[in-house]
Amino acid sequence: MEIYRRPDDRSGAGSSPGALFTGPVQSGDPQYDCECHPCDCRRRQEYGRQGHDFDCHTLYGRVGRITRYVESIAENLHVSELWSIKTAAMLSQIGCVILPESVLKKVYRGEVLTGEESQLFKQHPFVAYDLLVKIPRMKRVAEIIKFQDKYYDGVGTPGDTQQGNTIPMEARILKVVLDFDALESSGKSKAEAFGDMQQRKGWYDPAVIDELKASFAKEIKYEVKTTVVAGLLEGMILAEDIQSSQYVLLASKGQQVTQSMILRLQSFMKSGGVREPFTVLFAM
């Protein structure tokens, strides 16, 4: 599918989906390194540095939030194969490579899309499915992502006859978590987002909704702390966005702190500055 190939792309990524998942992009300079996949980082060339910073860090933050909730709910529902659903959560946004930057910004800020933008956004699970389905061991992951927007009552995409428990359990979980995160991104509190979802009759598996509420209890085990770059530790979770002194997004709310993130932020401290302090969550 040529839609995935840049004119200067000689790596084969345009025709070989497996080439997309070679690991994080590393430039050698921590200031410009990020933790997303190469397919997302193609926006460096397409939109320039500032556009890439928004897409990369915002996308990575959302994926981190989604993956934590998905894993918690899946464990509580005794899903036997956690690898598939965790991988599906991490790759659930991979189809967004087709979306213009303006649409991505609206999606991740919880803003209302136009009809044309909405139709384009609805295609991203199928783009991800096409990328993944032929990769060894990824067929189940591709199926989960394909059904991630399917309503429990059978409405939605894909437009087939599956409904209720015939929809893969992992996809039912992912649907709940994606919608919950979208409501939070629009500015609603967790309680408000959960209340809205309870009013959406036929959208979600009731068992998954119940476990979403139960997963809130795990967050109570985290304490909010105000800190600075020098105080960051691996395993912390960002409770707010981290920005440079020029208000460029460096790391998004919901990302888990890693060693590479710490090194990158330390580099920014030396070169241009980071807005401090900021809040994080850490296990009590």
Summary of the structure (lengths in Angstrom):
residues: 284
radius of gyration: 18.7
end to end distance: 48.2
largest distance: 56.9
contacts: 859
relative contact order: 0.12
helix: 53%
strand: 8%
